[in-house]
Amino acid sequence: MAVQISPSILSADFARLADEAARVPNADWLHVDVMDNHFVPNLTLGLPVVEALLKATSTPIDCHLMITDPDRWAPAYAEAGAGSVTVHVEAAKAPIRTLRQIRAAGARAGLALNPATAVEPYEDLLGEIDMLLLMTVEPGFGGQKFLDVVLPKIRRARSLIERHGGQVWLQVDGGVAADTIERCAEAGADVFVAGSAVYGAADPALAIDRLRELAATHLG
């Protein structure tokens, strides 16, 4: 397991996304939250903005689709060049087919679970994914407080992943900051989405280095 930091542009300046991407040259990924005001109560950006951002940065794009009908839209993000595309189990009607389409288009396939969604029913899908994303806030808005109630689920998810060979990355998203990342790492997460903790800092790149150091020290 290696620590990966994925700054969320949800906390960046949407009018200057190319510049904001350039402020985090040490990021492993750029996390892009696609919200449709249906699956979650917020509207952010879509495929055209992702396509533009892909041209503006060499950092791999980590697309998190918080949308209704991801089965229809997810493959297009992979085809556009996103390095990773994640869909929610709560929204996907044909998750296996969609995950395979994402992989076939050349991207890593991710499966996301909301805080109240149990991980055990999806154990059989671990072979179909490259990353499991556990939301540590209710999806829809940045800047929320980390939900400690998810920590036991992170531990259970890590146990399931190890049982299946340990090849799936375990990502956490929501309220990840200097005061919470250690607990996530101890529980077994290895990919960390951080929005305001990075883009709310005076020096986003330095904030990433600090988060990486804290997580690496406590990685389970």
Disulfide bonds with the S-S distance in Angstrom:
none
